[in-house]
C-alpha cells in the first residue's frame, strides 16, 4: 500500500504542517464486511461528512512521547536517551539541517507561526532558553491554518547557520542534535519538539 499522507518534494506533511521524513508504506486498517455499503447508505450519519485527507504521524515519536509521559524519570534511562537520539536522526528526513529549514520555508503548509516556532527552537539550541514554553506552542500551532501559506525568508535564521566570523555552522543534523542535548533539559526539549513537529495534534 502506498503512503497516503500528503507530501512535498519527498517530505511528508505532518498534521501541524511541518515537513519531515516519509516513513514509507503504512498498513491500512482492514474494513469490516459491508462497512463501505453502510457508510455510503443515505441514512448513515457519515454520509454528510466531508472527506478528509489522511494525516499520518511518526509512530516512533508517538511511542516515545507516550513512554515519556507515562514513565517518571524517563530521561534518567540511558537506553531511552539513545532511542530519542535514533528517532531524531531519522525524523527530519535529511542529514542537512539547513536543507530541512529551506523545505519548511518553501513548503505549502507552513506559515509565519511555524517560522516563529522554529526561531524559538533555534534560540533554545543556541542559548538553552525559549521565549514561550512548548505546551503553549502546541496549542498555537494546532489552531494554525496549514494550507497555501507563503513564507518569506527574512534572514532571521542566518545567525544560526553562520558564526560571528561568517563560518558555516549547524548545517549537519547530528551537530545540531548534539548542541541541542548539551543544553539544560535539552533531551526533554528535543523529545517534546519532535512531538510538535511530527506527532499527533
N, C-alpha and C positions, 0 to 999 in steps of 0.2 A: 504494500500500500504506500502511496506517495505521501510526502509531508504536506498536509493540507493547510498549514498555517501560512499567512501572508508573508512574503519575502521581498527583499530589496537588495540587489547586487550580491546575491548569495548569502545574505544575512537574514535570519528570521526576525520578524517584527513581533516583539513580545507585548503582553497586554497593556503595559503603560506607555508603549510607543517606542521604547529603546530597541536598538538592533543588537543582536548577538549571534552566537554560533547556532547554526542549524543542526539539530541533533539527528537528523535523518528521519527514517520511517518510524511512525508511531503505530502501534497496534490499535485498530479500530474496535470499539466495543461491539459485540455481536448483538444483532436485533432479535427480539423475541418473534416467534411466528405471528404473522398477521399484524405486527406493530405498525408497519407503513400504511396498511389499509385503514387501521384505526385512526392514525394521526391525520390522514387526509379525508376522513369522513366529515361531512358537512357539520355535524353536531358536536364534533370533538373540539374542546377549548383551544387546542394548539393550532387549529385551522386559521385562526385570526392573527396568530403571531407572525411577526416579520422574521424572515430567515436571517441568521447571523453568520458572519464568517467565523470559522473555528479559531479559538485562541489557545495556542499551545504554550505551556510554560516549561522551564527547565526542571524536570523532575528530580534531578540530583540536588539542585538548590533547595527545592521544597522539602526533600527528605532531610537535608542538613538543617533547614530552618525549623522543622518540627522537633528534631533532636535537640537543637539549641534551646528551644522554648520549654521542652519537657524535662531537660536534664540540668539540675543545679550544678554549676561549676563545669559546664561542658568544655570550656576552653582551658581547663587545667589538664585535660587529657591530651597527650601528645599525638595519639592516633587520630583524634578528631581534628586537631590543628592541621595535621598532614592532609586529611581528607578535604578540609576547606581550601587549602592551597592547590590541591589537584583539581578540584572543581573550578576554582577561579582561573586557572591556567587554560582551561578549555572553554569556559563560558563566553568569553569575549569573541571567539571566532577568529582570532588573529594573534600573532605574537608581537605585532607592531601597534603599540598603544596610540601613536599619533594617527595611524590609518583608521583605527577604530573611532577616534573622535571625529575625524573627517566624515566618516559614514554617518555618524549621528547628526552632524550639521547638514548633510545633504539629504538625509532620509525624509520621506514624505510624512512620517508620523511623529516627528519631534519638533517642538516649538521653543519659544523663549523660556517657558517654565522648566523644560527639560535642560536647557543650557544653564539656567541658574542653578539647578541641582548639581550639574557636573562641575560648575565653578566652585560650589561649596565643597564638593567631594575632593576636587583637586587641591583646594585650600587645606583640607584636613590632611591629605597625603603630604603636603609640604610643611605644615605647621602643627598638626595634631589638634586643630580646633575647627569647629563648624560654626557657621552663623545661625543655623537652625538645626534642631535635632531631627534624626531620621524619621521618627514617628510622624512629626508634622509634615515632612516631605512626602511621606507615604500617602497621607490624606490629600495633600495638594495635587500630587501627580495622578491620583485616582480620579480626580474631577476634571482633569485637563482634556480638552478635545484633541484627538490624536490623528486627525486626517487632514491632508492638504495643508500642512504647515510650511511656512517659508522661514528659514533661519539664516541670518546674515552673519558672516564671520567678522566680528568687530575687533579682532586682535587681542581679546581679553585672555586667551589661552596661551599667548606667545611666551609669557614669563614662565609657564610651567615647563615648556619644551626647550627654552633657551636659558642658559645660566647668565650671570651678570657679565661674564666675558664672552657672551654670544656663542658659546659652545652648545651643541645639541645635548639634551638630557631627557630622561624619562620617555624615550621613544620605545624601548623594549618593555613589553608587558611584565616580564619577570623582574626587571629592575623596579618598576612601579609598585608591584605587589610587595617586594622586599622593603621598599621605603614605607609603604602603607602599614605593614605589620610592625615596623620598628617604632611607630608612634604609640603613645599610651592608649590602651584599649583598641589598638589597631586591628587585631584579629576580629574582634566583635564588630567593629565598624565595617570591615571588609565583608563579613558574612551578611550583615544587615543590608549593605549596599547591593550585594548580589541579589538579594531577595527583591529589593526595589526595582533593580534593572531588569531582572529576568524571571521574576516569580509571579505568583497569583496576585490578583487585586484583593 
